[in-house]
Amino acid sequence: MIPLLAKHGIRWIATDEGILSQSTQGFVGRDHQGLVRNPSHLYRPYKVREGEHELGIVFRDHALSDMIGFHYQRSNGADAAHDFVRHLHGIRAAIPADEPALVSVILDGENCWEHYADGGVTFLRSLYQLCTTDKQIRTVKIGEYLENNPPRDTLPHLFAGSWIHHNFAIWIGHEEDNSAWDLLHKTREYLKGKEGEKGRQGDGEKLPGPLSPAPPLSHSPSPFARAFEEIYIAEGSDWFWWYGDDHSSAQDALFDYLFRKHLQNVYTLFGDQPPAELGRPIKKHVQRLMHTLPMMYLDIKVDGRETFFEWSNAGRYRCVSERGTMGSNTPGSFSDIYFGFGRSQFFVRIDFDQVARLALQVFDVLRIAFEEPTPCELRIFHPGKAMQNCTWYARGEPIDAAGRIAIGIDRIAECSIPFDLIGAAEKQHVQFYVELMENQQSRDRAPRVGNIAFERPGADFESRMWDV
């Protein structure tokens, strides 16, 4: 790849810090708290070489990139900008004063702003103002920086992978991905066969190679040019983003149909019948349910200890990315949310990527927030620590709920809240989410988009659940 890019005038490339970690056998990476090991080796440019060809390369800070892409949308724009700059100062303090620090923040430029209240305007204006007035920060174009600060270190090996989880698993490996690639390959081979037939007939028109641009349709309206346009469309990576179980949307069936339609068009352009397999959907898995629902009343001892049978009939939300068009490279702290109810109590259990009391050490507040039937929330301050305390809020105002809420944080986090505090009557809809706060900023939310929804059970709940 490096010779190909260099031959076409590319001077530098960028990818994720996970690729650097793999390329250095973990010398650069993050610990269990998300802190960078050997930070001076992340925040610098490198050279990569293959044969006689050489490129510059930088590696993005995926935590900061994901804060903009996935988390700051839930914060006040100006506060989020100050938090971002605070992180930059933390990076500067972690690197020897005589070494320059290049912090690369890179993300899909168009996708995240629709999730900000004002399209990200307040955040971006505040961030630019802070960066241009802070004497320790200088915004730079990567190309200009590399001209003035040529990379000193050369990576002996560049690990192959994308900037999402430093692999290609989103696009290859799943049965659906493999089927789509196989159909694309067969269609391209069919087109090459047609080119061979044309050559034997003495026509000099040649089919473009795999890296050649498709001829403009306006100048070459031949079936070959039009067929290769269809091939190039089908080779776009976004089709394979939606195959497999990594991502899903309400348009999965439409995307599947359009991908196969482009391949079918290659055959019909030559008057041939497309293979029957192109008429069958590739997408076999239905859209993932956001969460399951409770099956029975729960009897929970709120102590923070993991007791399987207490929660075996609970609803469950698995914490994965719901942002279909974007892939977060920073794993969240939450792993699973279980929820359910007794006759008068709402129960929630929160599992983390490690023991809850340890996972919560770096956060200031754990929120359990309800958006329906009325806006209210439980804020647990200093969760998992000796000074842990909590406050119940209704419509933003603190309410005395002493002795009515039970909290247990040990291996897991558990909580019991009376339905009358939530304001939910029988058979009334309830929507909630959980969120982690640090420095008054949202660090993780489950679900990241939308809420977990259920209905408070009525008197006939058990009889309905047993009615087979």
Buried (B, 14 or more C-beta within 10 A) or exposed (E): EBBEBBEEEEEBBBBBBBBBBBBBEEEBBBEEEEEBEEBBBBBBBBBBBBEEBBBBBBBBBBBBBBBBBBBBBBBBBBBBBBBBBEBBEEBBEBBEEEEEBBBBBBBEEEBBBEBBEEEBEBBBBBBEEBBEEEEEBEEEEBEEBBEEBEBEEEBEEBBEBBBBBBBBBBBBEBEBBBBBBEBBEBBBEBBEEBBEEBEEEEEEEEBBEEEEEBBEEEEBEBBBBBBBBBBBBBBEEEBBBBBBEBBBBEEBEEBBBEBBBBBBBBBBBEEEEBBEEBEEEBBEEEEEEBBBBBEBBBEBEBBBEBBEEBBEBBBBBBBBBBBBBBBBBBBBBBBBBBBBBBEEBBBBBBBBBBBBBBBBEEBBBBBBBBBBBEEBBBBBBBBBEEEBEBBBBBEEEEEEBEEBBBBBBBBBBBBBBBBEBBBBEEEBEBBBBBBBBEEEBBBBBBBBBEBBBBBBBEEEBEEEBEEE
